[in-house]
Amino acid sequence: MSSVADPRRWQALALVCVAFFMTVLDVSIVNVALPSIGRHLHFSETGLQWVITAYAITFGGFLLLGGRAADLLGRRRLFLVGVALFAAASLVCGLASSTGMLVAARAVQGFGAAIVSPATLSIITTTFEEGAERNKALGIWGAMGGSGAAAGVLFGGILTKYLGWQWIFFVNVPVGAFVLALAPRVVRESRAPGERQGFDLVGASSVTGGLALLVYAISKAPVDGWGDTTTIVLLIASAILLVFFVAWEARAQAPLMPLRIFRVRTLAGANIVGVLLGASVFANFFLLTLYVQNVLGFSALKTGLTFLATAGTTVIVAGASQALTTRLGPRPVMAAGLALNTGGLIWYAQIPVHGSYASDLLPGYLMVGFGLALAFIPVSIAALAGVGAGDAGLASGLINTSQQIGGAIGVAIASSVAVSRITHLLHTGDSQPAALTSGYAVAFWVIAGVSAAGVVTALTLIRSGSLAQVEADADLEAIDAFS
């Protein structure tokens, strides 16, 4: 389709980016409000994690299904359904009067986000033709994703301080209503051309169940332990379901995820990088929030404000990242971004017990801000290179899934490493601030290693050359995959 034929494409982009930003925001906006939520609703220490875990399970578990459903049932239609679900669940979260009510509403909120996120990316892919305009649009989309996690901590601190924790959820309601009112006017409906076959229920059930169990297991592991029987059984069950899913998709007549898509080398490489990038970014914000509040003693508001440096830098650098990706290709820009992100994590690994924002944190915040802009945007562009309109939702759901699953794994690993180190030091007589600082520092080193692995992956699996050449090669690979 020609993007010239859609004069409202930039309005559509703005609208879907607002919705996408809202879903990314809600991954981290809860973090600084957790103490207030725990006190108000009388959560136990172990139960409080479910405010985050319930969202992560349904978000990560249903992303692939949401992306493919958008291809088959209509991208605008699914986008509207997802936004409506997300806004309604947000309202219930803010009104929650019990722990069960909040956790259940967070799960529904995650399900809505799993529909919205891939739909936004596939709408952009089908609204803008492959080339400079689409890259610019994906650059804006990537800036929203890259800055969303940092902005969530910022907005969470402000809203919790001045309006109460309920408003971290209530704020989504008017935003959702705004999107629902305008989307039918500016977003054009589209679906996979010529695809009307039956829905792959077996594939959808197995991959959703497998991903949900995986996120659940790795979210529980820091509390129960990686060697706990429950954790091991859940991981084995997840692996069985995911292996079954791959085997089923190889034989299904109308598969949910045609395995041929992984024959597009750039797409496959981008998804592996997406896992590693997601792991390092989510774990980074998780550890930083704990250090700033538990060691430096910052309030929720002050903690949120510290992340303004990262969020602002990401937005400012996004335009340059898109332009560089178009000119140089995704590989060098992606590798540079991941290298900067790795440098920021190594900087954080030097955190002292009595740290100062200006000298001990700000340089890291800035490095990570540059790194996120330079990494997220080329990853998003590479993940869609050579993908036809019929597979836009699938590819969108796939890269979102990679980043979310990576994020859940990263947070679980960081939490396990930090808790293990902190517990050991407290038992040997270290003070709590010293033990906490050392635990977070060791976890930062581990996550820096994950980010460094992303650099290596980008350099080895992403095609070199200009973006035009990368896209041309990906197009040929996609044609071969279909033939």
Buried (B, 14 or more C-beta within 10 A) or exposed (E): EEBEEBEBBBBBBEBBBBBBBBBBBBBBBBBBBBBBBBEBBEBEEEBBBBBBBBBBBBBBBBBBBBBBBBBBBBBBBBBBBBBBBBBBBBBBBBEBEEBEBBBBBBBBBBBBBBBBBBBBBBBBBBBBBBEBBBBBBBBBBBBBBBBBBBBBBBBBBBBBBEEBBBBBBBBBBEBBEBBBEBBEEBBBEBBBEEEEEEBBEBBBBBBBBBBBBBBBBBBBBBBBBBEBEEBBEBBEBBBBBBEBBBEBBEEBEEBBBBEBBEBBBBBBBBBBBBBBBBBBBBBBBBBBBBBBBBBBEBBBBBBBBBBBBBBBBBBBBBBBBBBBBBEBBBBBBBBBBBBBBBBBBBBBBEBEEEBEBEEBBBBBBBBBBBBBBBBBBBBBBBBBBBBBBBBBBBBBBBBBBBBBBBBBBBBBBBBBBBBBBBEEBBEEEBEEBBBBBBBBBBBBBBBBBBBBBBBEBBBEBBBEBBBBEBBBBBBEBBEEBEE
